[in-house]
Amino acid sequence: MTSRIINHPVLDKVDDTDFVSFTFNNDEIRGLRNESLAAALLANNIRTLRVHEESGTPRGIYCNIGHCFECRVTVNGQQGVRACLTPIQEGMTVSSGEKFLTSVKDWRSNNE
Amino acid sequence: MNRVIVIGAGPSGLSAAITIAENGNEVLILDEYMLAGGRLLGQLYEEENGKWWNGIKESKSLHDKAVALGIEIRLGTPVSNIEKLDGSWVIYTDEETHYTQHLLLATGAAEVPLPIPGWTLPGVMSVGAAQVMTNVHRVKPGNRGVIIGVNVLSSAIAMELKLADIDVACITLPKMNQVTKESGNPMDVMNSLLHVSHMAPSAFVKFGSKLMKNEFMKKMGITFFPKKGVKMWDIPIMLRKAVINIYGENAVEGVTIATINASGEVIEGTEENISADFVCIAGGLYPLAELAAVAGCPFYYIEELGGYVPLHNKRMETVLDGLYVAGNITGVEGAKVAISQGVTAGLAIANNLSGGKQEVEINEAIKRIEHTRDNAFIQFHPAVKEGKEKLQRYWEEYGQEVKVGVTS
């Protein structure tokens, strides 16, 4: 389990009273207003944001500041949105990508 | 059309914009992140005077100052391309296209990835990602982590994780391969570590680093470096161990480490598992310069500056008319240096707009960069000054070549 750091010895206390709700793969998730989708999901113990399009293996955040594109998800129907750069909004619909068909590769492995 | 555009709302971009606005010009800042501050946001360390350098507060104060001066800051706005068309710089974003005569690239730095078997598992992240999660978003990256890569950034962030009550099992090296090269070689790591020893609260580490001045002593230091590591902030730093694999079913469950010899080669049969629910990869930083590349700037590889940097002069002007650079795009250094570079770039732009009214101030600002660099608490590369001198020589040579080209 991961958790929020509400109190910190040096930094200010976090206001953890103002929540917004959104869905991730049809599950209702609550996060703090203005936080990033990546942070809200991690605070809810969700690390897998998508699967690799060809292999289906799980992927999560890597750089957390928009450079690596590992955290891309679909937000309100728009594909390839970086979870680390996207502030959550009330009613947002988020889903992780699915494994693509690899029909040609599968056929070749059985026929060549 | 006199509005200046700055790409990047980190310490250099914000301070450049402030300087430009203070000299009576309009400025627009674009940044793809959701908050202003860039890498400054995550920074948190205790300075020699006992005061805390709090990146969030520093970022907020720069941001508020910029807003008070009427600077427009558009966050959540990635720039996908820039080009020069009909004498103007054209800046493409998802929503809008912007035009300017004077464009400052203050895009900062990115982290060098170190590929290690298992590194695509959820829970493996760059050390900067863990820093931002912890200090900015205030969500624990996990409960117990292993940091792979021993350098200035990873040592500083390890301490920040400890502050937030997150357990760091150890800081250790990646298994040496063609990509990880010097990050996996204990000797090279020892060399770079000697420059952070002043940050260590442990007298042993401070004392030890003084002994390590000559090559023989360093070699001895590596050979006799305790296999369990030396503790810094109560975290074992293991220069004689390397992570050979990150394991887990659908997320990180731990790492396999092995003992390595002084040259970084794995000693078979010494493998052991350390359990962890997150892993940080710390490969160091490199200047994030794609926009300067697509614009057509000449580049030079300067190791002391962290990688390829666009050619520029001390006024932060590139060889392309109306294109300027400041901050970590010019070489990896601390936020205070970035701020002083931003001020210099801002003055250079204001000066070009005003027809030369800021000449005196520019020279002072250039001196201030050097002063800030000399007094920096954290030096990302010990020879950054030599790197800057190399770049200056390249600038002069380039000027000569252009002149020769024109006359011949």
Interface residues (C-beta under 8 A of the other chain):
Chain A: M1 T2 S3 R4 I5 I6 H8 P9 V10 L11 D12 V14 N34 E35 S36 A38 A39 L42 A43 R47 T48 L49 H52 T57 P58 R59 G60 I61 Y62 C63 N64 I65 G66 H67 C68 C84 L85 T86 P87
Chain B: E32 Y33 M34 R39 L44 W52 N54 I56 G76 P78 A110 E111 P113 T120 L121 P122 G123 V124 M125 S126 G128 A129 A130 V132 M133 T134 N135 H137 R138 V139 K140 P141 G142 N143 L163 A164 D165 N250 A251 D277 L288
